[in-house]
């Protein structure tokens, strides 16, 4: 399991699944319980897109040559921000939904920014913590024939 956390294919797979879930959710009409405070959907946007940014961060930062912190921040925040714009555009074609909400896009971007700030130190810690606990076999470890 620990080596799985260090493979970018694992994180890319999760990101693609997250994006598919986003696409499906974007094409449905949400039903909030009676009395839900106005604007609480922005918190959901922030959390959902922050989670997606974490998955994107794992995909980028667990590669063989991870980008530096600044570039990782730009790629994660920018990628999630653009995904938020796509989400709102997609919603504009869904009956019963109003797309192109600036507030939703800003909440999505804020989630991406949070992920962009948090992912580099988190995945640096994961690499240092789990890389030292995994074992690799070298030719010196093999029995002589």
Backbone as a chain_set.jsonl record, in Angstrom:
{"seq": "XXXXXXXXXXXXXXXXXXXXXXXXXXXXXXXXXXXXXXXXXXXXXXXXXXXXXXXXXXXXXXXXXXXXXXXXXXXXXXXXXXXXXXXXXXXXXXXXXXXXXXXXXXXXXXXXXXXXXXXXXXXXXXXXXXXXXXXXXXXXXXXXX", "coords": {"N": [[0.827, -1.204, 0.0], [1.962, 1.207, 0.755], [3.823, 1.783, -1.273], [2.099, 2.189, -3.345], [0.995, 4.67, -2.791], [2.988, 6.298, -3.636], [3.039, 6.259, -6.345], [2.449, 7.826, -9.364], [0.555, 7.042, -11.237], [-1.492, 5.87, -9.778], [-2.564, 8.134, -8.474], [-3.31, 9.663, -10.731], [-5.295, 8.005, -11.769], [-7.213, 8.135, -9.703], [-7.751, 10.885, -9.867], [-8.908, 11.098, -12.437], [-11.207, 9.554, -12.022], [-12.415, 11.153, -10.058], [-12.887, 13.425, -11.627], [-14.719, 12.358, -13.455], [-16.839, 11.849, -11.712], [-17.395, 14.489, -10.972], [-18.259, 15.482, -13.457], [-20.587, 13.981, -13.786], [-22.076, 14.806, -11.503], [-22.318, 17.485, -12.127], [-24.124, 17.443, -14.154], [-26.524, 16.95, -12.958], [-29.369, 17.951, -10.974], [-28.964, 19.522, -7.954], [-30.262, 18.672, -4.72], [-30.975, 20.289, -1.946], [-31.438, 20.065, 1.587], [-34.341, 21.358, 3.287], [-34.084, 24.588, 4.654], [-31.369, 24.874, 4.43], [-28.517, 26.852, 4.789], [-28.076, 29.813, 2.841], [-25.595, 29.964, 0.367], [-24.09, 27.908, 1.336], [-23.401, 26.003, -0.46], [-21.07, 26.894, -1.551], [-19.102, 26.195, 0.264], [-19.141, 23.456, -0.09], [-18.246, 23.354, -2.735], [-15.628, 24.377, -2.401], [-14.487, 22.357, -0.746], [-14.837, 20.004, -2.32], [-13.444, 20.617, -4.693], [-10.981, 21.2, -3.613], [-10.281, 18.671, -2.711], [-10.107, 17.353, -5.183], [-7.943, 18.815, -6.164], [-5.991, 17.885, -4.431], [-5.763, 15.257, -5.326], [-4.863, 15.725, -7.93], [-2.485, 16.957, -7.254], [-1.102, 14.788, -6.111], [-0.806, 13.229, -8.399], [0.92, 14.821, -9.909], [3.104, 15.276, -8.215], [4.124, 12.848, -7.445], [5.496, 11.782, -9.476], [8.302, 10.732, -11.555], [9.978, 12.877, -11.932], [9.218, 15.276, -10.106], [7.601, 18.498, -10.173], [8.931, 21.671, -9.033], [8.02, 23.443, -5.981], [6.755, 25.945, -6.57], [5.977, 25.747, -9.289], [4.379, 23.468, -9.075], [2.335, 24.492, -7.449], [1.206, 26.392, -9.215], [0.341, 24.703, -11.324], [-1.486, 22.987, -10.009], [-3.37, 24.78, -8.735], [-4.102, 26.31, -10.991], [-4.973, 24.272, -12.767], [-7.144, 23.181, -11.347], [-8.686, 25.465, -11.074], [-9.338, 25.961, -13.799], [-10.764, 23.622, -14.251], [-12.946, 24.142, -12.642], [-14.105, 26.264, -14.068], [-14.808, 24.875, -16.395], [-16.672, 23.12, -15.236], [-18.732, 24.878, -14.454], [-19.463, 25.878, -16.972], [-20.377, 23.517, -18.181], [-22.598, 23.042, -16.534], [-24.274, 25.05, -17.408], [-25.61, 24.0, -19.537], [-27.315, 22.184, -18.498], [-30.575, 21.301, -17.803], [-32.519, 23.012, -15.389], [-30.399, 23.9, -13.927], [-28.237, 26.59, -13.073], [-25.549, 27.779, -14.65], [-22.161, 29.033, -14.823], [-21.564, 30.55, -12.536], [-19.955, 33.005, -10.805], [-19.307, 33.045, -8.103], [-19.24, 30.289, -7.467], [-17.12, 29.51, -9.116], [-15.026, 30.947, -7.948], [-14.96, 29.739, -5.424], [-14.237, 27.165, -6.193], [-11.682, 27.702, -7.263], [-10.441, 28.647, -4.94], [-10.356, 26.277, -3.451], [-8.583, 24.883, -5.087], [-6.312, 26.499, -4.787], [-5.788, 26.127, -2.064], [-5.174, 23.398, -2.101], [-2.956, 23.51, -3.793], [-1.152, 24.856, -2.186], [-0.924, 23.122, -0.024], [-0.241, 20.562, -0.983], [2.554, 20.227, -1.976], [4.28, 20.202, 0.453], [3.014, 18.059, 1.796], [3.227, 15.79, 0.056], [5.957, 15.709, -0.186], [6.631, 14.97, 2.392], [5.319, 12.459, 2.433], [6.846, 11.07, 0.471], [9.393, 11.092, 1.71], [8.85, 9.765, 4.097], [7.649, 7.265, 3.375], [9.38, 6.288, 1.427], [11.663, 5.579, 2.798], [10.806, 3.392, 4.207], [10.196, 1.456, 2.418], [11.349, -1.433, 0.701], [13.93, -2.271, -1.541], [15.174, -4.396, -4.047], [18.422, -5.136, -4.865], [21.106, -5.98, -7.101], [23.11, -6.859, -5.47], [21.749, -8.0, -3.365], [20.807, -10.363, -4.305], [21.051, -13.936, -4.373], [24.141, -15.668, -4.988], [24.871, -17.348, -8.045]], "CA": [[0.0, 0.0, 0.0], [2.78, 2.413, 0.84], [4.401, 2.121, -2.57], [1.0, 2.672, -4.183], [0.862, 6.1, -2.524], [4.08, 7.018, -4.285], [2.94, 6.072, -7.803], [1.573, 8.856, -9.917], [-0.577, 6.414, -11.945], [-2.543, 5.721, -8.768], [-3.188, 9.442, -8.278], [-3.975, 10.044, -11.984], [-6.532, 7.217, -11.841], [-8.175, 8.737, -8.779], [-8.145, 12.192, -10.397], [-9.838, 10.877, -13.557], [-12.475, 9.126, -11.41], [-12.978, 12.363, -9.439], [-13.386, 14.27, -12.712], [-15.942, 11.718, -13.972], [-17.882, 12.119, -10.717], [-17.723, 15.905, -11.133], [-19.043, 15.621, -14.692], [-21.919, 13.428, -13.517], [-22.759, 15.702, -10.56], [-22.582, 18.74, -12.816], [-25.27, 17.236, -15.034], [-27.723, 16.674, -12.17], [-29.87, 19.082, -10.198], [-28.789, 19.204, -6.536], [-31.4, 18.853, -3.826], [-30.518, 20.609, -0.602], [-32.508, 19.978, 2.58], [-35.037, 22.594, 3.66], [-33.397, 25.356, 5.681], [-29.923, 24.93, 4.208], [-28.119, 28.255, 4.672], [-27.695, 30.27, 1.508], [-24.161, 30.051, 0.172], [-23.375, 26.735, 1.861], [-22.861, 25.237, -1.592], [-19.691, 27.357, -1.807], [-18.247, 25.371, 1.117], [-19.042, 22.167, -0.778], [-17.362, 23.564, -3.89], [-14.259, 24.497, -1.895], [-14.023, 21.049, -0.275], [-14.778, 19.043, -3.421], [-12.362, 20.978, -5.614], [-9.736, 21.027, -2.862], [-9.995, 17.24, -2.764], [-9.622, 17.106, -6.545], [-6.599, 19.387, -6.239], [-5.097, 16.956, -3.745], [-5.521, 14.128, -6.236], [-4.004, 16.235, -9.003], [-1.168, 17.145, -6.647], [-0.462, 13.483, -6.021], [-0.43, 12.812, -9.753], [2.063, 15.613, -10.364], [4.247, 15.271, -7.294], [4.659, 11.494, -7.242], [6.145, 11.347, -10.707], [9.752, 10.518, -11.47], [10.6, 14.197, -11.828], [8.157, 16.19, -9.666], [7.924, 19.92, -10.335], [9.216, 22.422, -7.807], [6.827, 23.895, -5.263], [6.079, 27.041, -7.266], [5.32, 25.217, -10.489], [3.315, 22.57, -8.611], [1.236, 25.362, -7.029], [0.555, 26.95, -10.409], [-0.341, 23.631, -12.057], [-2.633, 22.503, -9.237], [-4.367, 25.849, -8.619], [-4.586, 26.627, -12.339], [-5.736, 23.135, -13.296], [-8.429, 23.083, -10.642], [-9.457, 26.653, -11.467], [-9.893, 25.708, -15.141], [-11.778, 22.579, -14.099], [-14.123, 24.831, -12.112], [-14.724, 26.994, -15.185], [-15.455, 23.843, -17.21], [-17.834, 22.638, -14.482], [-19.804, 25.878, -14.563], [-19.891, 25.9, -18.367], [-21.175, 22.299, -18.37], [-23.873, 23.23, -15.84], [-25.137, 25.971, -18.144], [-26.373, 23.218, -20.503], [-28.117, 21.228, -17.744], [-31.875, 21.871, -17.425], [-32.722, 23.158, -13.955], [-29.17, 24.406, -13.291], [-27.678, 27.846, -13.57], [-24.098, 27.674, -14.705], [-21.36, 30.239, -14.943], [-21.6, 31.308, -11.291], [-18.639, 33.512, -10.41], [-19.078, 32.598, -6.73], [-18.827, 28.887, -7.503], [-15.776, 29.44, -9.706], [-14.067, 31.431, -6.958], [-14.844, 28.699, -4.396], [-13.442, 26.099, -6.812], [-10.299, 28.183, -7.331], [-9.923, 28.682, -3.566], [-10.014, 24.897, -3.127], [-7.365, 24.586, -5.836], [-5.204, 27.222, -4.158], [-5.485, 25.425, -0.806], [-4.475, 22.157, -2.468], [-1.656, 23.88, -4.343], [-0.271, 25.215, -1.074], [-0.749, 21.998, 0.889], [0.269, 19.331, -1.595], [4.01, 20.023, -2.015], [4.852, 19.668, 1.698], [2.419, 16.764, 2.134], [3.799, 14.718, -0.754], [7.376, 15.624, 0.168], [6.638, 14.16, 3.611], [4.995, 11.08, 2.056], [8.005, 10.471, -0.195], [10.481, 10.859, 2.659], [8.411, 8.798, 5.102], [7.407, 5.933, 2.822], [10.533, 5.815, 0.662], [12.631, 4.964, 3.71], [10.275, 2.139, 4.752], [10.043, 0.453, 1.372], [12.591, -2.142, 0.416], [14.196, -2.536, -2.948], [16.138, -5.469, -4.242], [19.512, -4.796, -5.781], [21.835, -7.183, -7.521], [23.916, -7.311, -4.339], [20.893, -8.77, -2.48], [20.461, -11.644, -4.919], [22.021, -15.002, -4.065], [25.066, -15.975, -6.077], [24.522, -18.593, -8.73]], "C": [[0.866, 1.261, 0.0], [3.395, 2.777, -0.504], [3.327, 2.624, -3.533], [0.819, 4.178, -4.006], [1.924, 6.931, -3.22], [4.061, 6.885, -5.802], [1.962, 7.083, -8.388], [0.411, 8.26, -10.717], [-1.767, 6.214, -11.015], [-3.308, 7.039, -8.618], [-3.883, 9.935, -9.538], [-5.3, 9.289, -12.118], [-7.597, 7.811, -10.938], [-8.655, 10.095, -9.277], [-9.143, 12.043, -11.543], [-11.198, 10.424, -13.024], [-13.18, 10.305, -10.738], [-13.59, 13.257, -10.511], [-14.67, 13.682, -13.308], [-17.1, 11.945, -13.009], [-18.331, 13.571, -10.808], [-18.614, 16.108, -12.35], [-20.463, 15.113, -14.485], [-22.707, 14.362, -12.583], [-23.163, 17.006, -11.231], [-23.802, 18.643, -13.726], [-26.551, 16.889, -14.293], [-28.144, 17.935, -11.427], [-29.739, 18.731, -8.719], [-30.06, 19.463, -5.743], [-30.86, 19.06, -2.419], [-31.683, 20.516, 0.369], [-33.1, 21.355, 2.876], [-34.255, 23.297, 4.762], [-31.883, 25.395, 5.537], [-29.52, 26.395, 4.037], [-27.683, 28.609, 3.252], [-26.178, 30.414, 1.442], [-23.392, 28.84, 0.688], [-22.838, 25.856, 0.73], [-21.431, 25.668, -1.921], [-18.695, 26.566, -0.958], [-18.053, 24.003, 0.466], [-18.125, 22.261, -1.993], [-15.906, 23.604, -3.436], [-13.711, 23.126, -1.5], [-13.853, 20.058, -1.43], [-13.618, 19.348, -4.363], [-11.008, 20.947, -4.917], [-9.308, 19.572, -2.853], [-9.454, 16.858, -4.143], [-8.217, 17.656, -6.748], [-5.575, 18.514, -5.531], [-4.759, 15.759, -4.611], [-4.615, 14.542, -7.389], [-2.586, 16.46, -8.477], [-0.411, 15.836, -6.522], [0.018, 13.003, -7.375], [0.825, 13.54, -10.227], [3.305, 15.393, -9.513], [4.812, 13.886, -7.007], [5.277, 10.936, -8.514], [7.644, 11.173, -10.503], [10.511, 11.827, -11.327], [9.537, 15.207, -11.417], [8.567, 17.651, -9.866], [8.275, 20.54, -8.983], [7.93, 22.943, -7.192], [6.05, 24.978, -5.999], [5.318, 26.569, -8.492], [4.179, 24.281, -10.106], [2.099, 23.388, -8.186], [0.476, 25.892, -8.238], [-0.238, 25.888, -11.175], [-1.581, 23.147, -11.326], [-3.721, 23.572, -9.177], [-4.954, 26.199, -9.982], [-5.428, 25.517, -12.928], [-7.103, 23.003, -12.646], [-9.301, 24.295, -10.961], [-10.1, 26.478, -12.839], [-10.968, 24.616, -15.101], [-13.066, 23.186, -13.558], [-14.854, 25.62, -13.189], [-15.456, 26.007, -16.092], [-16.73, 23.339, -16.54], [-19.005, 23.61, -14.623], [-20.337, 25.973, -15.993], [-20.787, 24.686, -18.658], [-22.543, 22.445, -17.717], [-24.823, 24.132, -16.613], [-25.966, 25.253, -19.202], [-27.296, 22.203, -19.824], [-29.443, 21.879, -17.365], [-32.03, 21.895, -15.899], [-31.501, 23.657, -13.205], [-28.816, 25.755, -13.896], [-26.176, 27.702, -13.542], [-23.457, 29.037, -14.71], [-21.45, 31.158, -13.722], [-20.181, 31.713, -10.888], [-18.309, 33.049, -8.985], [-18.62, 31.153, -6.663], [-17.412, 28.751, -8.057], [-14.717, 29.907, -8.718], [-13.872, 30.413, -5.832], [-14.02, 27.525, -4.922], [-11.964, 26.482, -6.841], [-9.675, 28.216, -5.939], [-9.55, 27.274, -3.1], [-8.734, 24.471, -3.834], [-6.142, 25.27, -5.246], [-4.799, 26.532, -2.861], [-4.722, 24.131, -1.092], [-3.079, 22.455, -3.003], [-0.657, 24.27, -3.265], [0.05, 24.008, -0.192], [-0.083, 20.776, 0.301], [1.795, 19.201, -1.607], [4.6, 19.543, -0.674], [4.293, 18.297, 2.082], [3.08, 15.63, 1.351], [5.311, 14.611, -0.569], [7.517, 14.756, 1.427], [6.332, 12.692, 3.285], [6.18, 10.385, 1.409], [9.115, 10.165, 0.797], [10.096, 9.787, 3.676], [8.301, 7.389, 4.526], [8.569, 5.408, 1.984], [11.534, 5.115, 1.565], [12.13, 3.637, 4.268], [10.094, 1.068, 3.691], [11.389, -0.197, 1.107], [12.708, -2.344, -1.073], [15.255, -3.621, -3.026], [17.184, -5.003, -5.242], [20.217, -6.087, -6.156], [22.716, -7.715, -6.402], [23.102, -8.191, -3.389], [20.578, -10.158, -3.018], [21.498, -12.709, -4.559], [22.913, -15.263, -5.274], [24.68, -17.28, -6.735], [25.722, -19.354, -9.205]], "O": [[0.549, 2.248, -0.663], [3.481, 3.958, -0.842], [3.623, 3.402, -4.44], [0.522, 4.883, -4.97], [1.767, 8.143, -3.373], [4.979, 7.355, -6.473], [0.811, 7.182, -7.964], [-0.623, 8.912, -10.862], [-2.917, 6.372, -11.426], [-4.539, 7.059, -8.633], [-4.939, 10.562, -9.446], [-6.307, 9.864, -12.533], [-8.747, 7.975, -11.346], [-9.831, 10.428, -9.131], [-10.121, 12.787, -11.61], [-12.232, 10.865, -13.524], [-14.4, 10.441, -10.837], [-14.686, 13.786, -10.328], [-15.601, 14.421, -13.63], [-18.223, 12.204, -13.442], [-19.526, 13.852, -10.729], [-19.612, 16.826, -12.281], [-21.425, 15.728, -14.945], [-23.87, 14.669, -12.847], [-24.22, 17.565, -10.938], [-24.437, 19.653, -14.03], [-27.561, 16.567, -14.92], [-27.358, 18.871, -11.276], [-30.332, 17.752, -8.265], [-30.834, 20.365, -6.063], [-30.356, 18.133, -1.785], [-32.81, 20.857, 0.009], [-32.433, 22.379, 2.729], [-33.81, 22.65, 5.71], [-31.188, 25.893, 6.422], [-30.114, 27.106, 3.227], [-27.025, 27.828, 2.565], [-25.558, 30.932, 2.371], [-22.179, 28.75, 0.501], [-21.925, 25.057, 0.941], [-20.668, 24.897, -2.503], [-17.578, 26.294, -1.399], [-16.95, 23.457, 0.465], [-17.326, 21.36, -2.249], [-15.05, 22.94, -4.021], [-12.594, 22.773, -1.878], [-12.844, 19.357, -1.507], [-12.895, 18.443, -4.78], [-9.99, 20.695, -5.561], [-8.121, 19.266, -2.972], [-8.467, 16.13, -4.254], [-7.396, 17.037, -7.424], [-4.429, 18.411, -5.97], [-3.618, 15.298, -4.634], [-3.712, 13.802, -7.777], [-1.608, 16.186, -9.172], [0.788, 15.779, -6.796], [1.107, 12.441, -7.497], [1.69, 12.944, -10.87], [4.421, 15.331, -10.029], [5.87, 13.766, -6.389], [5.548, 9.738, -8.603], [8.178, 11.432, -9.424], [11.558, 11.883, -10.681], [9.003, 15.921, -12.265], [9.743, 17.994, -9.742], [7.951, 19.992, -7.93], [6.87, 22.889, -7.816], [4.82, 24.936, -6.046], [4.164, 26.943, -8.707], [3.125, 24.297, -10.742], [0.966, 23.036, -8.513], [-0.754, 25.845, -8.276], [-1.356, 26.146, -11.622], [-2.618, 22.92, -11.949], [-4.87, 23.305, -9.528], [-6.166, 26.366, -10.114], [-6.476, 25.774, -13.521], [-8.099, 22.744, -13.321], [-10.517, 24.166, -11.103], [-11.271, 26.808, -13.024], [-11.958, 24.683, -15.83], [-14.158, 22.792, -13.967], [-16.085, 25.64, -13.22], [-16.585, 26.263, -16.511], [-17.751, 23.152, -17.202], [-20.135, 23.197, -14.882], [-21.541, 26.132, -16.195], [-21.827, 24.817, -19.303], [-23.546, 22.015, -18.287], [-26.041, 24.0, -16.494], [-26.926, 25.824, -19.719], [-27.985, 21.444, -20.505], [-29.45, 22.901, -16.679], [-31.711, 20.923, -15.214], [-31.547, 23.824, -11.986], [-29.065, 26.016, -15.073], [-25.599, 27.516, -12.471], [-24.13, 30.063, -14.614], [-21.419, 32.382, -13.85], [-19.321, 30.862, -10.662], [-17.164, 32.701, -8.695], [-17.718, 30.819, -5.895], [-16.604, 27.979, -7.54], [-13.631, 29.332, -8.654], [-12.758, 30.238, -5.339], [-13.206, 26.956, -4.196], [-11.1, 25.679, -6.486], [-8.511, 27.854, -5.774], [-8.535, 27.096, -2.426], [-7.898, 23.78, -3.251], [-5.059, 24.688, -5.208], [-3.611, 26.369, -2.585], [-3.748, 23.809, -0.411], [-2.128, 21.734, -2.701], [0.544, 24.043, -3.411], [1.162, 23.886, 0.324], [0.578, 20.027, 1.02], [2.297, 18.13, -1.267], [5.351, 18.567, -0.663], [5.015, 17.466, 2.631], [3.452, 14.613, 1.937], [5.885, 13.541, -0.771], [8.411, 13.915, 1.512], [6.997, 11.789, 3.792], [6.494, 9.244, 1.748], [9.719, 9.093, 0.738], [10.94, 8.983, 4.072], [8.799, 6.432, 5.117], [8.723, 4.195, 1.846], [12.185, 4.158, 1.144], [12.928, 2.834, 4.753], [9.865, -0.098, 4.015], [12.437, 0.426, 1.274], [11.719, -2.559, -1.773], [16.12, -3.73, -2.158], [16.855, -4.534, -6.332], [19.95, -7.148, -5.592], [23.038, -8.903, -6.385], [23.666, -9.029, -2.686], [20.132, -11.03, -2.273], [22.688, -12.41, -4.455], [22.499, -15.102, -6.422], [24.218, -18.209, -6.072], [25.579, -20.423, -9.8]]}, "num_chains": 1, "name": "protein.A"}
